[in-house]
């Protein structure tokens, strides 16, 4: 591992689709960060099985945060000094933040019964039903359900008010309930901020100094990521204007239009020079 002075935490779900090509310019941006010795930590709602082909295709060898802040995944021997609390998941060392399965599965059943709503866990569907509901091929549909921490589900015959009650009760119990495309996910004690803190401590130890962290995301994902980083880059142009997404965020992010020709060059310059005005 190269000794970093800066670490980038980047939400990638809107930048790298599960099928097809990444957003124009993004792979080159990743290559430029790598050449500069700046780690880019992917932040995603996907699981490690979904990510694995993308990691291999793009040659990504830095840690990533998966399942919506449920855990930090480290390549083997990435850090010389090992974290205090880890579990092995496939070819990765993982720092668990959320409760590992079946914690989320049990929590979903308990919460649905307590609130009085009907939920359908995605893992309960047949492979054919999975493919029909997601439009994914066989391998991708199977990978979607192989969760280490969170539980995917959908509501059945439930009103908006029922969903609101469900989410309010989940928050009281410190369960994270988030939209996941057309589905929902539930995790027990997931925290993106905690994942970022765990990684920052490891980079600080590797550097023997405090690493400088930069968060990058599109507006809907800013609320959790930005407060955990030193400086931020907001990619605008989808769903919400920057002022709506960041009205309570500190520090004030640098806003860049997602689809501008020079966006990735400007982002790289800001990161390398640490100039975010």
Order of alpha helices (4+ residues) and beta strands (2+ residues): beta-alpha-beta-alpha-beta-beta-beta-beta-alpha-beta-alpha-alpha-beta-alpha-beta-beta-alpha-beta-alpha-beta-alpha-beta-alpha
